């Protein structure tokens, strides 16, 4: 197993081919390259995990997809029930959704979250939302592309917000959550909105899902009207909760560290990482961040 090879599109295609899909790997279209390399081919979407440590999460995502199907929740469906393993990296296969009829909106997301948050816990155990658990791995993947002082600063923030989050008293009853609740994780097809990217599904504070959009309003330039449409669709504004700032700070820390893994060999990612770290160090909540 080689865990030191840089995770590039070429590397991901090779892993997909080694998993038993050489024809697909050769002709597949790359949709995204982040935590996973996501390819589309022959009515199938393949997700190749960036790191071997993501295998357990990939297997859990498949189980969650099957559970959501049983519950009738509109979500992406797996094409194969088990994960493949290629040089240690997880490879999962999914049914490709029809072309979208329009972009997903925050209101679409709010409606789907209301459905998810009304679900009882499944028969199997959902993990807690380990929002900050990836920070060390992302910084490790960044290597010496980022300033060690910035990496240490993020580790210190991680530890502080992890302790503060553990002490929060929620306003809503804890239960199943999506874990990365953004409109980009919703697909609006002919039959309506469908939930995507189930790998961060957890059993935890419902507020985790709602803080994401509050941060989008503050950091990523979300239109206030769109945020209010999200709140209306869901039925409650998380900013009314006194724990909102803690979860917001934890997500900022994670989002900053997440960009770091893309910094090696990618000047745009490095520049965005530096922008984010600087705004956190200066305590400037008004600095605009850009999706990456």
Backbone as CSV, one residue per row, in Angstrom:
resi,resn,N_x,N_y,N_z,CA_x,CA_y,CA_z,C_x,C_y,C_z
1,UNK,0.851,-1.200,0.000,0.000,0.000,0.000,0.876,1.235,0.000
2,UNK,0.553,2.175,-0.846,1.347,3.403,-0.941,0.499,4.579,-0.516
3,UNK,0.734,5.105,0.665,-0.059,6.223,1.168,0.618,7.559,0.934
4,UNK,1.822,7.545,0.291,2.560,8.783,0.094,2.372,9.367,-1.296
5,UNK,1.768,8.604,-2.213,1.558,9.088,-3.561,0.548,10.217,-3.551
6,UNK,0.886,11.319,-4.247,-0.021,12.461,-4.299,-1.343,12.044,-4.937
7,UNK,-2.424,12.533,-4.381,-3.753,12.179,-4.877,-4.144,13.182,-5.953
8,UNK,-3.927,12.797,-7.179,-4.255,13.622,-8.331,-5.324,12.919,-9.153
9,UNK,-5.814,13.604,-10.180,-6.789,12.964,-11.072,-6.194,11.711,-11.697
10,UNK,-4.927,11.761,-12.102,-4.291,10.594,-12.720,-4.215,9.440,-11.740
11,UNK,-3.831,9.747,-10.511,-3.749,8.707,-9.475,-5.134,8.112,-9.206
12,UNK,-6.149,8.954,-9.131,-7.504,8.472,-8.856,-8.010,7.583,-9.989
13,UNK,-7.712,7.954,-11.219,-8.116,7.106,-12.358,-7.434,5.739,-12.286
14,UNK,-6.172,5.728,-11.905,-5.454,4.462,-11.771,-6.067,3.590,-10.681
15,UNK,-6.475,4.204,-9.581,-7.118,3.447,-8.497,-8.462,2.882,-8.945
16,UNK,-9.226,3.686,-9.704,-10.508,3.216,-10.211,-10.303,2.039,-11.160
17,UNK,-9.301,2.126,-12.018,-9.010,1.028,-12.938,-8.598,-0.228,-12.174
18,UNK,-7.757,-0.060,-11.144,-7.292,-1.198,-10.358,-8.411,-1.836,-9.553
19,UNK,-9.479,-1.079,-9.318,-10.627,-1.618,-8.587,-11.496,-2.500,-9.474
20,UNK,-11.137,-2.607,-10.753,-11.877,-3.478,-11.653,-12.692,-2.760,-12.690
21,UNK,-12.410,-1.465,-12.885,-13.174,-0.672,-13.845,-12.236,0.082,-14.788
22,UNK,-11.386,-0.640,-15.524,-10.427,0.042,-16.406,-11.086,0.840,-17.518
23,UNK,-12.148,0.312,-18.108,-12.814,1.035,-19.194,-13.448,2.316,-18.672
24,UNK,-14.083,2.214,-17.501,-14.703,3.401,-16.908,-13.648,4.444,-16.561
25,UNK,-12.525,3.991,-16.010,-11.469,4.925,-15.612,-10.925,5.683,-16.811
26,UNK,-10.860,5.009,-17.956,-10.306,5.646,-19.142,-11.255,6.698,-19.709
27,UNK,-12.557,6.432,-19.665,-13.508,7.340,-20.300,-14.333,8.183,-19.360
28,UNK,-14.122,8.038,-18.051,-14.950,8.748,-17.073,-14.648,10.242,-17.079
29,UNK,-15.663,11.018,-16.744,-15.507,12.475,-16.637,-15.330,12.846,-15.171
30,UNK,-14.286,13.585,-14.856,-14.049,14.019,-13.483,-15.053,15.100,-13.111
31,UNK,-15.802,14.865,-12.031,-16.780,15.844,-11.561,-16.201,16.733,-10.472
32,UNK,-15.393,16.160,-9.604,-14.788,16.948,-8.529,-13.593,16.203,-7.967
33,UNK,-12.699,16.958,-7.327,-11.514,16.380,-6.704,-11.312,17.066,-5.368
34,UNK,-11.685,16.374,-4.308,-11.556,16.910,-2.959,-11.240,15.773,-2.008
35,UNK,-12.095,15.551,-1.028,-11.944,14.385,-0.169,-12.008,13.103,-0.992
36,UNK,-12.799,13.157,-2.067,-12.895,12.061,-3.019,-12.652,12.605,-4.421
37,UNK,-12.177,11.734,-5.309,-12.248,12.014,-6.736,-13.556,11.411,-7.212
38,UNK,-14.404,12.217,-7.814,-15.731,11.767,-8.225,-15.787,11.765,-9.752
39,UNK,-16.090,10.586,-10.306,-16.135,10.405,-11.755,-17.523,9.968,-12.193
40,UNK,-17.909,10.361,-13.396,-19.175,9.928,-13.993,-18.881,9.092,-15.226
41,UNK,-19.592,7.956,-15.333,-19.395,7.067,-16.485,-20.547,6.070,-16.580
42,UNK,-21.138,5.957,-17.751,-22.134,4.911,-18.037,-23.251,4.840,-17.000
43,UNK,-23.810,5.989,-16.635,-24.907,5.997,-15.680,-24.506,5.750,-14.245
44,UNK,-23.204,5.725,-13.975,-22.679,5.465,-12.639,-21.787,6.627,-12.220
45,UNK,-21.810,6.941,-10.945,-20.864,7.876,-10.347,-19.960,7.082,-9.409
46,UNK,-18.654,7.196,-9.612,-17.676,6.512,-8.774,-16.983,7.514,-7.864
47,UNK,-16.844,7.147,-6.607,-16.133,7.990,-5.649,-14.893,7.241,-5.171
48,UNK,-13.735,7.837,-5.411,-12.463,7.244,-5.010,-11.931,8.062,-3.840
49,UNK,-11.782,7.450,-2.687,-11.355,8.163,-1.494,-9.917,8.635,-1.588
50,UNK,-9.672,9.851,-1.121,-8.331,10.445,-1.179,-7.328,9.673,-0.342
51,UNK,-7.787,9.089,0.757,-6.869,8.494,1.722,-7.417,7.143,2.180
52,UNK,-6.566,6.138,2.409,-7.056,4.841,2.877,-7.843,4.904,4.184
53,UNK,-7.570,5.914,5.001,-8.281,6.024,6.279,-9.771,6.291,6.093
54,UNK,-10.208,6.611,4.858,-11.615,6.916,4.593,-12.452,5.675,4.308
55,UNK,-11.856,4.484,4.366,-12.593,3.263,4.037,-13.790,3.045,4.967
56,UNK,-13.578,3.176,6.261,-14.684,2.959,7.203,-15.827,3.932,6.930
57,UNK,-15.486,5.178,6.632,-16.526,6.174,6.360,-17.283,5.834,5.080
58,UNK,-16.574,5.340,4.074,-17.228,4.970,2.817,-18.199,3.815,3.034
59,UNK,-17.802,2.851,3.840,-18.686,1.714,4.128,-19.928,2.169,4.894
60,UNK,-19.739,3.109,5.806,-20.882,3.632,6.559,-21.819,4.424,5.650
61,UNK,-21.261,5.153,4.690,-22.101,5.921,3.773,-23.038,5.007,2.989
62,UNK,-22.536,3.855,2.572,-23.380,2.908,1.853,-24.505,2.389,2.744
63,UNK,-24.198,2.136,3.997,-25.230,1.657,4.927,-26.284,2.727,5.163
64,UNK,-25.848,3.973,5.266,-26.782,5.086,5.474,-27.675,5.258,4.251
65,UNK,-27.112,5.102,3.062,-27.907,5.219,1.839,-29.020,4.184,1.818
66,UNK,-28.699,2.964,2.226,-29.715,1.909,2.259,-30.796,2.228,3.289
67,UNK,-30.401,2.768,4.435,-31.367,3.126,5.479,-32.283,4.253,5.014
68,UNK,-31.723,5.283,4.383,-32.542,6.387,3.898,-33.530,5.915,2.830
69,UNK,-33.108,4.962,2.011,-34.021,4.406,1.011,-35.191,3.701,1.691
70,UNK,-34.898,2.947,2.745,-35.951,2.275,3.506,-36.921,3.279,4.126
71,UNK,-36.391,4.434,4.538,-37.216,5.470,5.176,-37.957,6.335,4.155
72,UNK,-37.675,6.144,2.878,-38.324,6.941,1.843,-37.785,8.347,1.711
73,UNK,-36.595,8.603,2.248,-35.991,9.929,2.138,-35.371,10.077,0.751
74,UNK,-35.666,11.137,0.026,-35.067,11.320,-1.303,-33.571,11.601,-1.191
75,UNK,-32.779,10.603,-1.523,-31.327,10.715,-1.407,-30.690,9.860,-2.496
76,UNK,-29.415,10.091,-2.730,-28.680,9.328,-3.724,-28.696,7.847,-3.333
77,UNK,-28.737,6.955,-4.345,-28.814,5.518,-4.110,-27.549,4.822,-4.598
78,UNK,-27.085,3.861,-3.823,-25.866,3.126,-4.186,-26.149,2.146,-5.315
79,UNK,-25.175,2.028,-6.228,-25.279,1.051,-7.316,-24.713,-0.300,-6.889
80,UNK,-23.819,-0.298,-5.916,-23.272,-1.520,-5.337,-23.307,-1.391,-3.826
81,UNK,-23.725,-2.450,-3.122,-23.898,-2.335,-1.666,-22.609,-2.339,-0.861
82,UNK,-21.504,-2.765,-1.474,-20.244,-2.857,-0.749,-19.193,-1.959,-1.389
83,UNK,-18.286,-1.460,-0.563,-17.175,-0.660,-1.069,-16.098,-1.566,-1.656
84,UNK,-15.485,-1.115,-2.741,-14.306,-1.763,-3.281,-13.073,-1.131,-2.638
85,UNK,-11.966,-1.848,-2.660,-10.721,-1.322,-2.092,-9.632,-1.418,-3.153
86,UNK,-8.973,-0.296,-3.415,-7.924,-0.242,-4.429,-6.681,0.386,-3.808
87,UNK,-5.660,-0.429,-3.600,-4.433,0.028,-2.936,-4.763,0.715,-1.611
88,UNK,-5.750,0.174,-0.943,-6.162,0.711,0.355,-7.219,1.782,0.285
89,UNK,-7.421,2.406,-0.875,-8.379,3.499,-1.026,-9.787,2.958,-1.274
90,UNK,-10.807,3.521,-0.625,-12.171,3.064,-0.882,-12.682,3.565,-2.227
91,UNK,-13.437,2.716,-2.906,-14.111,3.079,-4.149,-15.565,2.652,-4.013
92,UNK,-16.486,3.598,-4.131,-17.910,3.285,-4.052,-18.606,3.715,-5.337
93,UNK,-19.671,2.988,-5.688,-20.389,3.211,-6.933,-21.830,3.606,-6.638
94,UNK,-22.323,4.606,-7.370,-23.630,5.187,-7.118,-24.392,5.359,-8.441
95,UNK,-25.716,5.271,-8.350,-26.530,5.546,-9.527,-26.440,7.033,-9.852
96,UNK,-26.199,7.314,-11.118,-26.123,8.703,-11.533,-27.526,9.294,-11.610
97,UNK,-27.684,10.489,-11.086,-28.982,11.158,-11.099,-29.236,11.806,-12.454
98,UNK,-30.508,12.015,-12.803,-30.808,12.717,-14.057,-30.295,14.149,-14.015
99,UNK,-30.206,14.762,-15.164,-29.735,16.140,-15.226,-30.623,17.039,-14.358
100,UNK,-30.039,18.004,-13.668,-30.854,18.888,-12.820,-31.767,19.769,-13.662
101,UNK,-32.929,20.067,-13.090,-33.865,20.960,-13.775,-33.600,22.412,-13.397
102,UNK,-32.890,22.613,-12.281,-32.512,23.951,-11.833,-31.498,23.807,-10.704
103,UNK,-30.767,24.860,-10.378,-29.852,24.787,-9.235,-30.611,24.626,-7.921
104,UNK,-30.003,23.918,-6.991,-30.596,23.781,-5.660,-30.487,25.096,-4.906
105,UNK,-31.481,25.382,-4.089,-31.512,26.611,-3.301,-31.400,26.288,-1.814
106,UNK,-31.060,27.271,-0.995,-31.095,27.055,0.450,-32.465,26.585,0.949
107,UNK,-33.538,27.043,0.325,-34.877,26.595,0.729,-35.046,25.100,0.477
108,UNK,-34.520,24.595,-0.656,-34.566,23.154,-0.924,-33.842,22.392,0.188
109,UNK,-32.689,22.910,0.557,-31.913,22.285,1.628,-32.691,22.283,2.933
110,UNK,-33.299,23.413,3.280,-34.061,23.498,4.525,-35.195,22.494,4.575
111,UNK,-35.873,22.287,3.450,-36.965,21.317,3.384,-36.453,19.898,3.618
112,UNK,-35.327,19.535,2.983,-34.772,18.197,3.167,-34.258,17.985,4.588
113,UNK,-33.649,19.007,5.168,-33.167,18.869,6.542,-34.319,18.650,7.513
114,UNK,-35.460,19.280,7.254,-36.625,19.073,8.106,-37.036,17.598,8.082
115,UNK,-36.973,16.968,6.891,-37.297,15.552,6.753,-36.297,14.697,7.520
116,UNK,-35.013,14.981,7.325,-33.969,14.208,7.999,-34.063,14.358,9.506
117,UNK,-34.295,15.558,9.977,-34.330,15.806,11.412,-35.573,15.232,12.082
118,UNK,-36.556,14.865,11.291,-37.741,14.214,11.842,-37.582,12.700,11.941
119,UNK,-36.472,12.158,11.425,-36.255,10.713,11.458,-35.866,10.253,12.857
120,UNK,-36.341,9.078,13.256,-35.807,8.465,14.479,-34.426,7.882,14.193
121,UNK,-33.713,7.548,15.235,-32.388,6.946,15.054,-32.520,5.598,14.354
122,UNK,-31.574,5.246,13.492,-31.626,3.939,12.828,-31.280,2.811,13.784
123,UNK,-31.425,1.587,13.313,-31.119,0.426,14.155,-29.620,0.298,14.409
124,UNK,-28.802,0.815,13.513,-27.359,0.791,13.700,-26.903,2.123,14.296
125,UNK,-25.700,2.123,14.833,-25.199,3.316,15.510,-24.653,4.326,14.506
126,UNK,-25.102,5.567,14.632,-24.511,6.664,13.882,-23.415,7.295,14.740
127,UNK,-22.284,7.660,14.148,-21.221,8.292,14.934,-21.612,9.723,15.293
128,UNK,-20.929,10.268,16.269,-21.080,11.696,16.531,-20.464,12.476,15.365
129,UNK,-20.914,13.708,15.180,-20.353,14.550,14.115,-18.984,15.032,14.563
130,UNK,-17.963,14.344,14.096,-16.592,14.686,14.470,-16.102,15.775,13.513
131,UNK,-16.661,16.954,13.684,-16.392,18.055,12.766,-14.914,18.382,12.664
132,UNK,-14.214,18.271,13.782,-12.813,18.664,13.832,-11.861,17.479,13.697
133,UNK,-12.418,16.280,13.543,-11.583,15.087,13.520,-10.658,14.994,12.317
134,UNK,-11.018,15.662,11.219,-10.181,15.597,10.025,-9.051,16.599,10.002
135,UNK,-9.006,17.504,10.977,-8.029,18.594,10.930,-6.599,18.061,10.848
136,UNK,-6.260,17.090,11.678,-4.892,16.576,11.682,-4.543,15.916,10.352
137,UNK,-5.472,15.150,9.799,-5.215,14.486,8.513,-5.042,15.509,7.403
138,UNK,-5.882,16.542,7.370,-5.772,17.563,6.325,-4.449,18.318,6.424
139,UNK,-4.025,18.599,7.656,-2.746,19.282,7.832,-1.580,18.363,7.462
140,UNK,-1.740,17.078,7.758,-0.691,16.130,7.369,-0.564,16.061,5.850
141,UNK,-1.710,16.027,5.164,-1.677,15.973,3.698,-1.113,17.267,3.103
142,UNK,-1.265,18.376,3.825,-0.704,19.649,3.355,0.817,19.644,3.415
143,UNK,1.372,18.919,4.382,2.822,18.827,4.509,3.474,20.188,4.708
144,UNK,4.602,20.371,4.069,5.337,21.632,4.237,4.871,22.716,3.270
145,UNK,3.741,22.475,2.584,3.194,23.524,1.708,2.610,24.679,2.516
146,UNK,2.249,24.402,3.776,1.700,25.463,4.625,2.680,25.768,5.749
147,UNK,2.610,26.981,6.240,3.483,27.435,7.324,3.208,26.598,8.581
148,UNK,4.219,25.972,9.188,4.003,25.181,10.406,3.331,25.980,11.526
149,UNK,3.579,27.285,11.564,2.946,28.118,12.603,1.445,28.207,12.374
150,UNK,1.025,28.231,11.111,-0.406,28.234,10.818,-1.038,26.900,11.190
151,UNK,-0.326,25.811,10.910,-0.835,24.491,11.256,-1.002,24.361,12.771
152,UNK,-0.012,24.829,13.522,-0.103,24.756,14.982,-1.233,25.636,15.515
153,UNK,-1.431,26.783,14.893,-2.526,27.668,15.292,-3.870,26.979,15.112
154,UNK,-4.044,26.272,13.998,-5.307,25.577,13.757,-5.493,24.409,14.727
155,UNK,-4.412,23.743,15.074,-4.517,22.667,16.071,-4.974,23.221,17.423
156,UNK,-4.446,24.386,17.781,-4.836,25.012,19.052,-6.312,25.405,19.017
157,UNK,-6.749,25.989,17.909,-8.170,26.331,17.763,-9.044,25.083,17.826
158,UNK,-8.594,24.040,17.137,-9.345,22.780,17.145,-9.576,22.289,18.572
159,UNK,-8.537,22.269,19.362,-8.658,21.750,20.719,-9.594,22.614,21.564
160,UNK,-9.500,23.930,21.390,-10.353,24.821,22.167,-11.820,24.690,21.798
161,UNK,-12.108,24.643,20.501,-13.506,24.535,20.087,-14.075,23.138,20.347
162,UNK,-13.242,22.112,20.289,-13.722,20.765,20.601,-14.203,20.700,22.045
163,UNK,-13.443,21.305,22.949,-13.839,21.308,24.356,-15.103,22.140,24.561
164,UNK,-15.191,23.283,23.897,-16.368,24.143,24.055,-17.614,23.486,23.470
165,UNK,-17.475,22.814,22.332,-18.625,22.163,21.703,-19.155,21.026,22.564
166,UNK,-18.249,20.320,23.237,-18.666,19.194,24.078,-19.506,19.650,25.257
167,UNK,-19.398,20.908,25.623,-20.126,21.429,26.788,-21.435,22.126,26.415
168,UNK,-21.804,22.155,25.138,-22.993,22.875,24.705,-24.286,22.196,25.156
169,UNK,-25.285,23.009,25.422,-26.638,22.521,25.679,-27.491,22.839,24.452
170,UNK,-27.957,21.825,23.720,-28.683,22.093,22.475,-30.081,22.648,22.726
171,UNK,-30.604,23.351,21.742,-31.993,23.802,21.775,-32.917,22.720,21.211
172,UNK,-32.428,21.986,20.192,-33.209,20.942,19.541,-32.811,19.576,20.085
173,UNK,-33.690,18.599,19.912,-33.366,17.236,20.344,-32.333,16.631,19.408
174,UNK,-31.236,16.067,19.934,-30.234,15.446,19.067,-30.810,14.255,18.295
175,UNK,-30.188,13.929,17.178,-30.636,12.816,16.350,-29.889,12.796,15.037
176,UNK,-30.402,12.096,14.027,-29.713,12.023,12.738,-29.558,13.391,12.086
177,UNK,-28.356,13.645,11.565,-28.080,14.885,10.834,-27.299,14.542,9.572
178,UNK,-27.304,15.456,8.608,-26.526,15.244,7.386,-25.049,15.479,7.627
179,UNK,-24.713,16.541,8.335,-23.328,16.781,8.706,-22.564,17.749,7.813
180,UNK,-23.012,17.935,6.572,-22.369,18.905,5.674,-23.473,19.549,4.841
181,UNK,-24.386,20.212,5.527,-25.635,20.670,4.926,-25.444,21.952,4.127
182,UNK,-25.180,21.792,2.835,-25.017,22.897,1.914,-25.856,22.638,0.661
183,UNK,-26.308,23.691,-0.024,-27.068,23.467,-1.266,-26.319,22.651,-2.304
184,UNK,-24.987,22.695,-2.299,-24.223,21.898,-3.268,-24.424,20.401,-3.037
185,UNK,-24.914,20.027,-1.865,-25.188,18.627,-1.566,-26.657,18.275,-1.770
186,UNK,-27.324,19.078,-2.563,-28.714,18.818,-2.964,-28.769,18.865,-4.492
187,UNK,-29.471,17.916,-5.072,-29.671,17.850,-6.532,-31.166,17.945,-6.801
188,UNK,-31.551,18.875,-7.653,-32.969,19.041,-7.976,-33.222,18.450,-9.361
189,UNK,-33.809,17.262,-9.380,-34.139,16.588,-10.622,-35.613,16.706,-10.936
190,UNK,-36.093,15.946,-11.917,-37.503,16.014,-12.309,-38.475,15.695,-11.184
191,UNK,-38.018,14.875,-10.213,-38.896,14.482,-9.107,-38.688,15.320,-7.850
192,UNK,-37.869,16.379,-7.947,-37.673,17.252,-6.796,-36.286,17.124,-6.189
193,UNK,-36.045,17.780,-5.050,-34.732,17.786,-4.412,-34.341,16.415,-3.864
194,UNK,-33.065,16.081,-4.037,-32.488,14.821,-3.565,-31.212,15.145,-2.797
195,UNK,-31.004,14.461,-1.681,-29.840,14.709,-0.827,-28.639,13.905,-1.333
196,UNK,-27.496,14.567,-1.381,-26.251,13.952,-1.849,-25.241,13.848,-0.708
197,UNK,-24.123,13.167,-0.996,-22.951,13.133,-0.106,-23.337,12.800,1.334
198,UNK,-23.517,11.519,1.578,-24.015,11.049,2.868,-22.897,10.647,3.823
199,UNK,-21.646,10.899,3.459,-20.532,10.360,4.231,-20.347,11.014,5.597
200,UNK,-20.922,12.194,5.799,-20.805,12.831,7.117,-22.085,12.675,7.941
201,UNK,-23.004,11.811,7.509,-24.219,11.574,8.293,-23.828,11.125,9.698
202,UNK,-24.503,11.692,10.689,-24.121,11.464,12.082,-25.356,11.443,12.964
203,UNK,-25.140,11.126,14.213,-26.157,11.263,15.236,-25.645,12.269,16.252
204,UNK,-26.164,13.483,16.217,-25.566,14.539,17.035,-26.535,15.715,17.142
205,UNK,-26.011,16.873,17.532,-26.820,18.078,17.648,-27.372,18.472,16.284
206,UNK,-28.686,18.666,16.188,-29.279,19.097,14.925,-28.711,20.460,14.498
207,UNK,-28.283,21.209,15.483,-27.764,22.551,15.193,-26.537,22.527,14.280
208,UNK,-25.807,21.389,14.259,-24.665,21.280,13.350,-25.086,21.577,11.913
209,UNK,-26.225,21.027,11.500,-26.689,21.204,10.126,-27.104,22.642,9.841
210,UNK,-27.551,23.344,10.832,-28.088,24.684,10.631,-27.011,25.760,10.673
211,UNK,-25.963,25.524,11.428,-24.874,26.494,11.529,-24.159,26.661,10.190
212,UNK,-24.179,25.617,9.373,-23.485,25.679,8.084,-23.985,26.859,7.252
213,UNK,-25.299,27.027,7.192,-25.844,28.106,6.381,-25.639,29.466,7.043
214,UNK,-25.622,29.493,8.358,-25.325,30.750,9.052,-23.900,31.202,8.718
215,UNK,-22.976,30.248,8.652,-21.608,30.579,8.273,-21.536,30.999,6.810
216,UNK,-22.343,30.373,5.958,-22.382,30.778,4.545,-22.826,32.224,4.402
217,UNK,-23.744,32.632,5.254,-24.209,34.019,5.242,-23.086,34.963,5.648
218,UNK,-22.330,34.574,6.672,-21.293,35.450,7.212,-20.016,35.467,6.377
219,UNK,-19.621,34.313,5.848,-18.299,34.187,5.235,-18.308,34.068,3.711
220,UNK,-19.358,33.452,3.163,-19.299,33.092,1.746,-20.225,33.914,0.864
221,UNK,-20.774,34.987,1.391,-21.553,35.894,0.562,-22.953,35.424,0.226
222,UNK,-23.526,34.533,1.031,-24.894,34.094,0.784,-25.846,35.276,0.892
223,UNK,-26.762,35.400,-0.056,-27.759,36.471,-0.052,-28.639,36.350,1.197
224,UNK,-28.829,37.429,1.947,-29.676,37.363,3.147,-31.074,36.837,2.864
225,UNK,-31.632,37.168,1.706,-32.968,36.662,1.373,-32.950,35.144,1.232
226,UNK,-31.873,34.618,0.667,-31.757,33.165,0.527,-31.629,32.508,1.896
227,UNK,-30.895,33.161,2.799,-30.792,32.601,4.154,-32.155,32.600,4.838
228,UNK,-32.903,33.663,4.702,-34.223,33.725,5.329,-35.164,32.687,4.723
229,UNK,-35.017,32.391,3.422,-35.820,31.345,2.794,-35.475,29.974,3.387
230,UNK,-34.182,29.759,3.668,-33.736,28.526,4.331,-34.373,28.397,5.709
231,UNK,-34.321,29.465,6.476,-34.896,29.455,7.829,-36.401,29.180,7.768
232,UNK,-37.080,29.807,6.832,-38.529,29.616,6.696,-38.849,28.161,6.344
233,UNK,-38.067,27.570,5.423,-38.312,26.191,5.010,-38.064,25.216,6.157
234,UNK,-37.035,25.498,6.956,-36.726,24.603,8.071,-37.633,24.849,9.266
235,UNK,-37.861,26.124,9.575,-38.754,26.453,10.679,-38.113,27.040,11.918
236,UNK,-36.793,27.305,11.860,-36.113,27.885,13.031,-34.772,28.451,12.606
237,UNK,-34.367,29.554,13.223,-33.095,30.207,12.939,-32.105,29.869,14.054
238,UNK,-31.043,29.148,13.707,-30.064,28.696,14.693,-29.355,29.866,15.361
239,UNK,-29.366,31.041,14.760,-28.705,32.195,15.369,-29.393,32.647,16.649
240,UNK,-30.607,32.148,16.899,-31.302,32.440,18.154,-30.729,31.641,19.326
241,UNK,-29.887,30.671,19.030,-29.321,29.772,20.044,-27.981,30.314,20.530
242,UNK,-27.768,30.302,21.829,-26.538,30.890,22.370,-25.299,30.039,22.105
243,UNK,-25.469,28.832,21.606,-24.310,28.005,21.257,-23.873,28.149,19.819
244,UNK,-24.556,28.980,19.071,-24.281,29.108,17.638,-22.828,29.517,17.369
245,UNK,-22.307,30.466,18.130,-20.951,30.968,17.881,-19.901,29.871,18.055
246,UNK,-20.141,28.950,18.984,-19.170,27.877,19.212,-19.126,26.929,18.014
247,UNK,-20.291,26.465,17.567,-20.299,25.561,16.411,-19.826,26.275,15.154
248,UNK,-20.140,27.564,15.054,-19.667,28.341,13.906,-18.143,28.390,13.906
249,UNK,-17.531,28.660,15.045,-16.079,28.718,15.142,-15.424,27.383,14.861
250,UNK,-16.062,26.302,15.321,-15.523,24.973,15.048,-15.545,24.683,13.559
251,UNK,-16.639,25.057,12.891,-16.724,24.794,11.449,-15.751,25.674,10.675
252,UNK,-15.563,26.908,11.097,-14.555,27.756,10.457,-13.178,27.104,10.533
253,UNK,-12.848,26.583,11.691,-11.548,25.946,11.880,-11.394,24.749,10.949
254,UNK,-12.427,23.908,10.888,-12.381,22.736,10.018,-12.306,23.137,8.551
255,UNK,-13.078,24.144,8.170,-13.099,24.576,6.773,-11.750,25.136,6.340
256,UNK,-11.084,25.810,7.245,-9.762,26.352,6.947,-8.755,25.213,6.760
257,UNK,-8.769,24.241,7.663,-7.835,23.119,7.568,-8.118,22.255,6.343
258,UNK,-9.398,22.157,5.961,-9.758,21.331,4.811,-9.074,21.829,3.544
259,UNK,-9.004,23.144,3.366,-8.365,23.711,2.172,-6.888,23.359,2.132
260,UNK,-6.276,23.204,3.296,-4.831,22.972,3.358,-4.412,21.733,2.588
261,UNK,-5.226,20.693,2.587,-4.834,19.448,1.923,-4.655,19.624,0.414
262,UNK,-5.274,20.677,-0.148,-5.149,20.948,-1.576,-3.985,21.881,-1.905
263,UNK,-3.316,22.400,-0.863,-2.274,23.408,-1.075,-1.053,22.896,-1.838
264,UNK,-0.586,21.653,-1.587,0.601,21.206,-2.330,0.360,21.233,-3.844
265,UNK,1.142,22.032,-4.528,1.037,22.097,-5.981,-0.141,22.889,-6.509
266,UNK,-0.893,23.553,-5.615,-2.066,24.310,-6.065,-2.006,25.712,-5.463
267,UNK,-1.491,26.672,-6.200,-1.331,28.031,-5.664,-2.649,28.670,-5.230
268,UNK,-3.752,28.385,-5.938,-5.039,28.976,-5.572,-5.502,28.467,-4.206
269,UNK,-5.310,27.184,-3.945,-5.679,26.627,-2.643,-4.812,27.211,-1.537
270,UNK,-3.525,27.361,-1.806,-2.623,27.930,-0.801,-3.018,29.365,-0.489
271,UNK,-3.362,30.138,-1.509,-3.765,31.530,-1.285,-5.045,31.598,-0.468
272,UNK,-5.995,30.719,-0.755,-7.241,30.724,0.009,-6.998,30.288,1.449
273,UNK,-6.128,29.308,1.641,-5.777,28.873,2.996,-5.191,30.033,3.790
274,UNK,-4.264,30.758,3.184,-3.631,31.876,3.885,-4.641,32.968,4.204
275,UNK,-5.578,33.210,3.277,-6.622,34.218,3.528,-7.457,33.821,4.753
276,UNK,-7.817,32.566,4.806,-8.661,32.107,5.903,-7.936,32.154,7.242
277,UNK,-6.709,31.662,7.255,-5.950,31.680,8.515,-5.755,33.105,9.003
278,UNK,-5.418,34.015,8.109,-5.174,35.401,8.503,-6.428,36.011,9.117
279,UNK,-7.596,35.727,8.534,-8.832,36.306,9.062,-9.157,35.733,10.438
280,UNK,-8.821,34.471,10.666,-9.050,33.882,11.985,-8.084,34.472,13.011
281,UNK,-6.837,34.592,12.636,-5.845,35.160,13.558,-6.218,36.589,13.961
282,UNK,-6.731,37.351,12.993,-7.072,38.755,13.244,-8.457,38.926,13.849
283,UNK,-9.201,37.837,13.960,-10.543,37.920,14.520,-11.494,38.726,13.665
284,UNK,-11.249,38.740,12.358,-12.075,39.533,11.442,-13.117,38.626,10.797
285,UNK,-14.317,38.635,11.349,-15.389,37.765,10.866,-15.977,38.244,9.550
286,UNK,-15.570,39.430,9.086,-16.133,39.975,7.865,-15.332,39.664,6.610
287,UNK,-14.163,39.032,6.759,-13.360,38.701,5.582,-14.063,37.623,4.768
288,UNK,-14.240,37.892,3.475,-14.931,36.958,2.590,-14.051,35.748,2.316
289,UNK,-14.618,34.552,2.459,-13.967,33.328,2.041,-14.595,32.857,0.752
290,UNK,-13.831,32.091,-0.029,-14.318,31.628,-1.327,-14.360,30.111,-1.334
291,UNK,-15.444,29.540,-1.832,-15.557,28.075,-1.889,-14.417,27.486,-2.703
292,UNK,-13.979,26.302,-2.274,-12.870,25.662,-2.977,-13.167,24.196,-3.172
